[in-house]
Amino acid sequence: MAARFPFSNRKLILASRSPRRRYLLRLIGIPHTVAIPDVSEESFESEDPIEYVLRISELKALSVKPEFSEGYILGADTTVVLDGKMLGKPRDQDEAREMLKELSGRVHNVFTGLTLVDSATSNKVQGYEKSLVKIRRLSQWEIDAYISSGEPMDKAGAYGIQGYGAAIVERIDGCYFNVVGLPIVRLLKLIRELDKICGGIGNGCKNI
């Protein structure tokens, strides 16, 4: 494993509470510091999903920026969209149950917005990823059993593809890691883009 950030000479700060995003950064060998953002994730009435995830990801990055004088700060936000309606994290088990009933047997979209901010210069780049996911048809018993596992409660759309939720996802079209919450290739492209702006060294990024 590389002793330093292998895709840039800038340290990375992850502005996220998500253990899944931390896991994915470790998976590809990116050392990072975690800073917990404090932002409202409420959507605006006229906001579309792409605008929403980009806005929230930027708010997350900027909310921790005062804590760091250098490094790239990564904010990320994921939402599930069914029939144009955004499904965030369920407030309670009843809402999780309703979300899973709506998703059962149907195809939905998953959007993740990424914002990367250079804390030294305030330069930023943004991007998003979209994946299509089909949830297999679920019985009431399966929905109740899944909710009792506790897994749906901190996840957009009330499911996680990387956990027990792997048993309810029938197929995906697009980036798997986007559904987990951090589209890796999109992130590496943004790192390369910000390196060009800020004069960083994008080692290993020439072909991304």
C-alpha positions as CSV (number, residue, x, y, z in Angstrom):
1,M,0.0,0.0,0.0
2,A,1.3,3.4,-0.9
3,A,2.4,5.6,2.1
4,R,0.9,8.7,0.5
5,F,-2.1,9.7,-1.6
6,P,-1.2,7.8,-4.8
7,F,-3.2,10.0,-7.3
8,S,-2.1,13.5,-6.2
9,N,0.4,15.2,-4.0
10,R,-2.3,16.8,-1.9
11,K,-3.7,15.2,1.2
12,L,-7.4,14.4,1.1
13,I,-10.0,15.4,3.7
14,L,-13.3,13.5,3.5
15,A,-16.3,15.6,4.7
16,S,-18.6,12.8,5.4
17,R,-20.1,10.6,8.2
18,S,-20.3,7.7,5.9
19,P,-18.3,4.6,6.8
20,R,-18.9,3.3,3.3
21,R,-17.1,6.2,1.7
22,R,-14.2,5.8,4.1
23,Y,-14.1,2.1,3.2
24,L,-14.0,2.9,-0.6
25,L,-11.1,5.3,-0.2
26,R,-9.2,2.7,1.8
27,L,-10.0,0.2,-0.9
28,I,-8.1,2.1,-3.5
29,G,-5.3,3.1,-1.2
30,I,-6.1,6.8,-0.6
31,P,-5.0,7.9,2.9
32,H,-7.4,10.5,4.2
33,T,-8.6,12.5,7.2
34,V,-12.3,12.5,8.1
35,A,-14.1,15.7,9.1
36,I,-17.8,15.6,10.1
37,P,-19.9,18.2,8.2
38,D,-22.8,19.9,9.8
39,V,-25.3,20.9,7.1
40,S,-29.0,20.7,6.4
41,E,-29.8,18.1,3.7
42,E,-33.3,19.5,3.0
43,S,-34.1,19.9,-0.7
44,F,-35.6,22.9,-2.3
45,E,-39.1,22.5,-3.9
46,S,-37.9,23.4,-7.4
47,E,-34.5,21.5,-7.2
48,D,-33.8,18.6,-9.4
49,P,-31.7,15.6,-8.2
50,I,-28.5,16.7,-9.9
51,E,-28.7,20.3,-8.5
52,Y,-29.5,18.8,-5.1
53,V,-26.6,16.4,-4.8
54,L,-24.1,19.0,-6.1
55,R,-25.4,21.6,-3.7
56,I,-25.3,19.4,-0.7
57,S,-21.9,18.0,-1.5
58,E,-20.5,21.5,-1.8
59,L,-22.1,22.5,1.5
60,K,-20.5,19.5,3.2
61,A,-17.0,20.4,1.8
62,L,-17.3,24.1,2.6
63,S,-18.6,23.4,6.1
64,V,-15.3,21.8,7.2
65,K,-13.0,24.1,5.1
66,P,-12.2,26.5,8.0
67,E,-10.6,23.5,9.9
68,F,-7.9,23.0,7.2
69,S,-5.3,25.3,5.7
70,E,-4.2,22.8,3.0
71,G,-5.4,19.7,1.2
72,Y,-8.3,18.7,-1.0
73,I,-11.7,18.5,0.7
74,L,-14.2,16.0,-0.6
75,G,-17.9,16.4,-0.1
76,A,-20.3,13.8,-1.4
77,D,-24.0,13.3,-1.4
78,T,-26.2,10.5,-2.7
79,T,-29.9,10.4,-3.4
80,V,-32.4,7.8,-4.8
81,V,-34.9,9.0,-7.3
82,L,-38.2,7.1,-8.2
83,D,-40.6,8.7,-10.6
84,G,-38.9,12.1,-10.2
85,K,-39.3,11.9,-6.4
86,M,-36.1,12.0,-4.3
87,L,-36.0,9.4,-1.5
88,G,-33.5,10.4,1.2
89,K,-32.7,8.7,4.4
90,P,-35.8,7.4,6.2
91,R,-36.8,9.2,9.4
92,D,-38.1,6.0,11.0
93,Q,-39.0,2.4,10.3
94,D,-42.4,3.3,8.9
95,E,-40.9,5.6,6.3
96,A,-38.3,3.0,5.5
97,R,-41.1,0.5,5.0
98,E,-43.0,2.8,2.6
99,M,-39.8,3.5,0.6
100,L,-39.1,-0.2,0.2
101,K,-42.7,-0.9,-0.9
102,E,-42.4,1.9,-3.5
103,L,-39.0,0.5,-4.8
104,S,-40.1,-3.1,-4.9
105,G,-40.1,-4.6,-8.4
106,R,-39.2,-1.3,-10.0
107,V,-36.2,0.5,-11.5
108,H,-35.0,3.8,-10.0
109,N,-32.0,6.2,-10.4
110,V,-29.2,6.8,-8.0
111,F,-27.3,10.1,-8.2
112,T,-24.1,11.0,-6.3
113,G,-22.7,14.5,-6.4
114,L,-19.1,15.2,-5.7
115,T,-17.4,18.5,-4.8
116,L,-13.6,18.7,-4.4
117,V,-12.3,22.0,-2.9
118,D,-8.7,23.0,-2.5
119,S,-8.6,24.4,1.0
120,A,-5.6,26.7,0.3
121,T,-7.0,28.4,-2.8
122,S,-10.8,27.7,-2.6
123,N,-10.6,26.4,-6.2
124,K,-13.3,23.7,-6.7
125,V,-14.5,21.2,-9.2
126,Q,-17.8,19.2,-9.2
127,G,-19.3,16.2,-11.0
128,Y,-21.9,13.6,-10.6
129,E,-22.7,10.0,-11.4
130,K,-26.0,8.3,-12.3
131,S,-26.8,4.6,-12.1
132,L,-30.0,2.7,-12.7
133,V,-31.0,0.1,-10.1
134,K,-33.8,-2.5,-10.1
135,I,-35.0,-3.9,-6.8
136,R,-36.6,-7.3,-7.1
137,R,-40.2,-7.8,-6.0
138,L,-40.2,-8.0,-2.2
139,S,-42.8,-9.6,0.1
140,Q,-43.9,-7.8,3.2
141,W,-42.0,-10.4,5.3
142,E,-38.8,-9.6,3.4
143,I,-39.3,-5.9,3.9
144,D,-39.9,-6.3,7.6
145,A,-36.9,-8.6,8.0
146,Y,-34.7,-6.2,6.2
147,I,-35.8,-3.2,8.3
148,S,-35.3,-5.2,11.5
149,S,-31.6,-5.6,10.5
150,G,-31.2,-1.8,11.0
151,E,-29.4,-1.4,7.7
152,P,-32.0,0.8,5.9
153,M,-32.0,3.5,8.5
154,D,-29.0,5.6,7.5
155,K,-29.2,5.1,3.7
156,A,-30.9,7.0,0.9
157,G,-33.8,5.0,-0.4
158,A,-33.7,2.8,2.7
159,Y,-31.3,0.2,1.3
160,G,-27.5,-0.5,0.9
161,I,-26.3,-2.5,-2.0
162,Q,-23.1,-3.4,-0.2
163,G,-24.8,-5.1,2.8
164,Y,-27.9,-7.2,3.3
165,G,-29.3,-5.1,0.5
166,A,-27.3,-7.1,-2.0
167,A,-30.0,-9.7,-1.7
168,I,-32.7,-7.3,-2.9
169,V,-30.9,-5.6,-5.8
170,E,-31.8,-7.5,-9.0
171,R,-29.5,-5.6,-11.3
172,I,-27.7,-2.3,-11.9
173,D,-26.8,-0.3,-15.0
174,G,-23.9,2.0,-14.4
175,C,-21.3,2.4,-11.6
176,Y,-21.7,0.0,-8.7
177,F,-19.6,2.3,-6.4
178,N,-21.9,5.1,-7.2
179,V,-24.7,3.1,-5.6
180,V,-22.5,2.5,-2.6
181,G,-22.0,6.3,-2.3
182,L,-18.7,7.2,-3.9
183,P,-18.2,6.8,-7.7
184,I,-14.4,6.1,-7.7
185,V,-13.6,6.8,-11.4
186,R,-15.5,10.1,-11.3
187,L,-13.6,11.1,-8.1
188,L,-10.3,10.4,-9.8
189,K,-11.2,12.5,-12.8
190,L,-12.1,15.4,-10.5
191,I,-8.8,15.0,-8.7
192,R,-6.9,15.2,-12.0
193,E,-9.0,18.2,-13.0
194,L,-8.3,20.0,-9.7
195,D,-4.6,19.1,-9.9
196,K,-4.4,20.8,-13.3
197,I,-5.9,24.0,-11.8
198,C,-3.9,23.9,-8.6
199,G,-0.6,22.6,-9.9
200,G,-0.7,19.3,-8.1
201,I,0.9,16.1,-9.4
202,G,-1.6,13.7,-10.8
203,N,0.5,10.6,-10.7
204,G,-1.2,7.7,-12.3
205,C,-4.1,9.8,-13.7
206,K,-3.0,10.3,-17.3
207,N,-5.4,7.7,-18.7
208,I,-8.3,8.3,-16.4
